[in-house]
Amino acid sequence: MTRERTSSIPTPTRAGRRRRAGPARRGPAHPLRAVALGAAAAALAGGTALAGRRARSGHEPGLVGRTALITGGSRGLGLQLAREFGARGASVVVCARDVEEVDRAVEDLRGRGVTAHGERCDLTDPEQARALVGRAVEHLGRLDFVVNNAGIIQVGPYEVFSERHFREAMDTMFWAPLRVSLAALEPLRHSGGRLVTITSIGGHLSVPHLLPYSCAKFAEVALSEGLAAEVARTGVGVTTVVPGLMRTGSHRAAVFVGRPEREYAWFSLGAGLPLVSVGAERAAARIVEAAARGRGHVVLTPLARLVVLARGISPAFVQGVTRLMAAVLPAAPAHPEERKGAQADHGALNTLIKAPTVLNERARRRLHQDRPASRR
């Protein structure tokens, strides 16, 4: 758009000097200055949100008589979400691939007084994903909330990933939520219910050494936000959740490719540091509250808000930061290995970082991230 020219008619000043009227000249905004302002805004927003949450404590919406289906609900954030829904009075169905993990989660929930049912379901199978919704309705009689939470994490440099890794990520974190969401729209329309999709900051910023994960999460963000616009007229609500780093113990179940021990070290350190990550209990409480209040979008941590804001203001600057990050992460070896986190947790470096990440290690036990005893 062409800026309209301002008048150049001279105007007198008090001292009798003449100056030209018009807007003051300003230099171009520097990206670092913009990001710094964004950081301050994000910190202020975080403090305001925290104060708001404290003011609302004890006034969370009750969910007695309501129902929720939670995918990936046998451990980690999914299990804590089921506990939170149940603590507010909702009945829940949790699903996962492993029947022993499902049984353990249901026992945990019922021990807390929650009306809970479990379903063994491989969401990468299209028929199982669609049938899950019908079985949940059979258990609960209706559906008020359907939470797309199931996910996988693969960590390593791009050179060690094959097409299989990308397919697995897309099957679990795009195709599965798509199928579950479409199957759930009709029962949710009848109840005036809500879809809740747990995406990630990795759906707004492609993090080095998490390429399959980020590709799938970008697609999941698009799915959730697109459905939110298109199904609103039917009475179904959609909440898009964008978590940052969370202490859920997920590093134990993640897959590490390339140099597993070194990849595990940086990933578990980042996910477990208290100042940059949020506890699973706090994250779950915010997610359930947002869903109960009908919020359409929630970003969980000030750091995640800062990343989203910085990328919007100066994508080139953020891209430069990710290049620096990629440069210091472990290089691809000539003979890459692939291990689960529980098998990659070895060596002096991983022993050293146990102290600063102790909260995440405790979360892993609370949230059933270790395999059932019969499977060890």
Secondary structure, DSSP 8 states (H G I E B T S, - for coil): ---------EEE-TTS-EEE-S--------HHHHHHHHHHHHHHHHHHHHHHHHHHTT-----TT-EEEEETTTSHHHHHHHHHHHHTT-EEEEEES-HHHHHHHHHHHHHTT--EEEEE--TTSHHHHHHHHHHHHHHHSS-SEEEE-----EES-GGG--HHHHHHHHIIIIIHHHHHHHHHHHHHHHHT-EEEEE--GGGTS--TT-HHHHHHHHHHHHHHHHHHHHHGGGT-EEEEEE--EEESSGGGTSEEEESHHHHHHHHHHHHH-TTTEEEHHHHHHHHHHHHHTT-SEEE--HHHHHHHHHHHH-HHHHHHHHHHHHHHS----SS-EEEEHHHH--SHHHHHTTTTTHHHHHHHHHTT-S--GGG-
